Amino acid sequence: MFFKGKTVFFDSPPVIAGSAGVVGKKEGEGPLRNDFDMIFEDTTMGKESFELAESAMLHDSIIRALSHANKSPSDVDFVMTGDLLDQCVGSAFALKDLQIPFVGMYGACSTMALTLASCAMLVDGGARCCVGGASSHFCSSERQFRFPLEYGGQRPPTAQWTVTGAGSCVVEQRTPDTSADAIQITAIQIGTITDLGIKDANNMGAAMAPAAARTINDFLTDTQTGAEDYDLILTGDLGYTGTELLHELLEIEYHRNIQSVHNDCGLMIFDLKKQDVNSGGSGCGCSASVLCSHILGRMRRGELHKVLFVATGALMSPTSTKQGQAIPGIAHAVLLETHRS
C-alpha cells in the first residue's frame, strides 16, 4: 500500500469474495425489498431481548456472507464488526460462538466503512481472509439513545429511523482463481473527526454532513478525480436533512457538485412518503445492509463499476448527550471497483 494525502492506495487490491445484507420487517417493506438476502418478519428473532435479536441478525449476515464466498469460519483470520450498543455487545454476542479472532469497532453509523477499510488493510498486510460487518436494531437503539418504545415520544422532522438490519463482507487476497470481474477495494480513507457544534441528537444528519463533505473533498483531491469519474458516490446515513446540507457544504466550502452521482443509504432503504420515517434511515445496519446487498449486487451484475462508499457516523453516547456536549461527526471512504468491459 502507499499513501497520497490522507488516502491509502493498494498495489494489489483486496477483493470482496462474498457479502450479505439482512433486515427486519419495516425495511423489507421499502424500495429495496427484492435485494436483501433475508427479511425477518419477526424482529425479535425469537430471542429474549432486542439486543440479542440484533446479535442474531449480525451472526446471520456473517454466515450468509461466508456461504456466498464458499468459506467457513475456520478460513477467516480476523472478523471486525461493530454496532451502536454499549461496549459493542451486539457484535460480541454475535461472534462468541464462531471461534474467530475478533476486533470490535465503533464508528457509529460509519462502522461498515470502518470495518471494510480495516479488513482491506489487514489483507494487504498479509491476512488471507477477513470479515467486516455492522448491525443496528431500531428497538435496542431507541432504548439506549432516546426513550423506550413504551414512552411513545414524538419525533421531530429531522429525526431518522434506526434501521433494523446487518451487513457483512468477506475480504480476501486476489489469487489466480479470482474472477476478473471481482469487486476490488482499490483505495480507502480513514476519516477525520469534524465538529461544528451541533448538539441536537434528533438531527444527526446535520452533525454528520460536515464530516462527509470533508472526506469526499479530501478523497477527490487526493485521487485527482471529480464526481463525473464515479458511477455512484454513496453516503450513509445522512437522510434527507443531512443530504441537503452535504450538497450545500460541498458547493459553498469546496466548490464541488456531486448531485448527479450521489445517493444516500438513509434515503434509499425507506420510502420517506409512505413509511413515516421522518428524515430517513440511520444506524450501523442501514449502510451495511444497503451496501452488502443492493449496491454490491448491482456491481456484480455490471450495473455499477466505480463506487465511492462514504459511511458517516455521529460520535455521541448517551452520557455525552446528557452532559450537553456537541456531536462530533466522522466519515470513512472506501473505493470499490470492478473491471469495466
Solvent accessible surface area in square Angstrom, and as a share of the most:
residue,aa,sasa,rsa
1,M,84,0.38
2,F,102,0.43
3,F,134,0.56
4,K,91,0.39
5,G,64,0.61
6,K,86,0.36
7,T,0,0.00
8,V,5,0.03
9,F,35,0.15
10,F,12,0.05
11,D,109,0.56
12,S,74,0.48
13,P,24,0.15
14,P,2,0.01
15,V,2,0.01
16,I,8,0.04
17,A,32,0.25
18,G,2,0.02
19,S,4,0.02
20,A,0,0.00
21,G,0,0.00
22,V,0,0.00
23,V,0,0.00
24,G,0,0.00
25,K,92,0.39
26,K,55,0.23
27,E,2,0.01
28,G,9,0.09
29,E,87,0.39
30,G,1,0.01
31,P,74,0.46
32,L,16,0.08
33,R,114,0.42
34,N,139,0.71
35,D,47,0.24
36,F,18,0.08
37,D,50,0.26
38,M,73,0.33
39,I,48,0.24
40,F,28,0.12
41,E,118,0.53
42,D,79,0.41
43,T,39,0.22
44,T,51,0.30
45,M,41,0.18
46,G,68,0.66
47,K,99,0.42
48,E,172,0.77
49,S,36,0.23
50,F,59,0.24
51,E,47,0.21
52,L,65,0.32
53,A,0,0.00
54,E,1,0.01
55,S,6,0.04
56,A,21,0.16
57,M,0,0.00
58,L,0,0.00
59,H,58,0.26
60,D,31,0.16
61,S,0,0.00
62,I,0,0.00
63,I,68,0.34
64,R,70,0.26
65,A,0,0.00
66,L,3,0.02
67,S,70,0.45
68,H,96,0.43
69,A,12,0.09
70,N,138,0.71
71,K,61,0.26
72,S,46,0.30
73,P,43,0.27
74,S,98,0.63
75,D,58,0.30
76,V,8,0.05
77,D,29,0.15
78,F,71,0.29
79,V,0,0.00
80,M,5,0.02
81,T,0,0.00
82,G,0,0.00
83,D,0,0.00
84,L,17,0.08
85,L,8,0.04
86,D,75,0.39
87,Q,160,0.71
88,C,16,0.09
89,V,54,0.31
90,G,1,0.01
91,S,0,0.00
92,A,39,0.30
93,F,102,0.42
94,A,3,0.03
95,L,7,0.03
96,K,117,0.49
97,D,104,0.54
98,L,21,0.10
99,Q,155,0.69
100,I,14,0.07
101,P,77,0.48
102,F,77,0.32
103,V,62,0.36
104,G,40,0.38
105,M,35,0.16
106,Y,91,0.34
107,G,3,0.03
108,A,3,0.02
109,C,4,0.03
110,S,0,0.00
111,T,0,0.00
112,M,0,0.00
113,A,0,0.00
114,L,24,0.12
115,T,0,0.00
116,L,0,0.00
117,A,0,0.00
118,S,14,0.09
119,C,0,0.00
120,A,0,0.00
121,M,57,0.25
122,L,63,0.31
123,V,4,0.02
124,D,43,0.22
125,G,69,0.66
126,G,48,0.46
127,A,15,0.11
128,R,150,0.55
129,C,3,0.02
130,C,0,0.00
131,V,0,0.00
132,G,0,0.00
133,G,0,0.00
134,A,0,0.00
135,S,0,0.00
136,S,0,0.00
137,H,1,0.01
138,F,26,0.11
139,C,18,0.11
140,S,1,0.00
141,S,2,0.01
142,E,12,0.06
143,R,114,0.41
144,Q,40,0.18
145,F,36,0.15
146,R,54,0.20
147,F,108,0.45
148,P,64,0.40
149,L,78,0.39
150,E,157,0.71
151,Y,140,0.53
152,G,52,0.50
153,G,39,0.38
154,Q,171,0.76
155,R,63,0.23
156,P,49,0.31
157,P,111,0.70
158,T,39,0.23
159,A,4,0.03
160,Q,6,0.03
161,W,45,0.16
162,T,3,0.02
163,V,0,0.00
164,T,7,0.04
165,G,0,0.00
166,A,0,0.00
167,G,0,0.00
168,S,0,0.00
169,C,0,0.00
170,V,0,0.00
171,V,0,0.00
172,E,29,0.13
173,Q,69,0.31
174,R,87,0.32
175,T,67,0.39
176,P,141,0.89
177,D,137,0.71
178,T,29,0.17
179,S,68,0.44
180,A,79,0.61
181,D,91,0.47
182,A,17,0.13
183,I,4,0.02
184,Q,38,0.17
185,I,0,0.00
186,T,24,0.14
187,A,1,0.01
188,I,0,0.00
189,Q,1,0.01
190,I,69,0.35
191,G,13,0.12
192,T,49,0.29
193,I,103,0.52
194,T,16,0.10
195,D,74,0.38
196,L,117,0.58
197,G,40,0.39
198,I,52,0.27
199,K,128,0.54
200,D,71,0.37
201,A,19,0.15
202,N,48,0.25
203,N,27,0.14
204,M,17,0.08
205,G,0,0.00
206,A,11,0.08
207,A,3,0.02
208,M,0,0.00
209,A,0,0.00
210,P,14,0.08
211,A,1,0.01
212,A,0,0.00
213,A,1,0.01
214,R,77,0.28
215,T,3,0.02
216,I,0,0.00
217,N,22,0.11
218,D,27,0.14
219,F,0,0.00
220,L,2,0.01
221,T,75,0.44
222,D,16,0.08
223,T,28,0.16
224,Q,147,0.65
225,T,30,0.18
226,G,14,0.13
227,A,12,0.09
228,E,143,0.64
229,D,62,0.32
230,Y,8,0.03
231,D,49,0.25
232,L,17,0.08
233,I,0,0.00
234,L,0,0.00
235,T,0,0.00
236,G,0,0.00
237,D,0,0.00
238,L,0,0.00
239,G,0,0.00
240,Y,121,0.46
241,T,30,0.18
242,G,0,0.00
243,T,8,0.05
244,E,79,0.36
245,L,59,0.29
246,L,0,0.00
247,H,27,0.12
248,E,96,0.43
249,L,39,0.20
250,L,1,0.01
251,E,71,0.32
252,I,122,0.62
253,E,105,0.47
254,Y,71,0.27
255,H,160,0.71
256,R,58,0.21
257,N,92,0.47
258,I,3,0.01
259,Q,88,0.39
260,S,106,0.68
261,V,26,0.15
262,H,23,0.10
263,N,57,0.29
264,D,0,0.00
265,C,0,0.00
266,G,0,0.00
267,L,47,0.23
268,M,23,0.10
269,I,0,0.00
270,F,2,0.01
271,D,43,0.22
272,L,53,0.26
273,K,195,0.83
274,K,172,0.73
275,Q,22,0.10
276,D,113,0.59
277,V,0,0.00
278,N,48,0.24
279,S,4,0.03
280,G,0,0.00
281,G,0,0.00
282,S,1,0.00
283,G,1,0.01
284,C,0,0.00
285,G,0,0.00
286,C,0,0.00
287,S,0,0.00
288,A,0,0.00
289,S,0,0.00
290,V,0,0.00
291,L,0,0.00
292,C,1,0.01
293,S,9,0.06
294,H,25,0.11
295,I,0,0.00
296,L,0,0.00
297,G,13,0.12
298,R,71,0.26
299,M,4,0.02
300,R,116,0.42
301,R,141,0.52
302,G,36,0.35
303,E,87,0.39
304,L,10,0.05
305,H,32,0.14
306,K,39,0.17
307,V,0,0.00
308,L,0,0.00
309,F,0,0.00
310,V,0,0.00
311,A,0,0.00
312,T,0,0.00
313,G,0,0.00
314,A,4,0.03
315,L,48,0.24
316,M,16,0.07
317,S,44,0.28
318,P,29,0.18
319,T,82,0.47
320,S,29,0.19
321,T,46,0.27
322,K,173,0.73
323,Q,123,0.54
324,G,38,0.36
325,Q,100,0.44
326,A,23,0.18
327,I,4,0.02
328,P,34,0.21
329,G,0,0.00
330,I,11,0.06
331,A,0,0.00
332,H,9,0.04
333,A,0,0.00
334,V,0,0.00
335,L,11,0.06
336,L,0,0.00
337,E,42,0.19
338,T,15,0.09
339,H,110,0.49
340,R,132,0.48
341,S,136,0.88
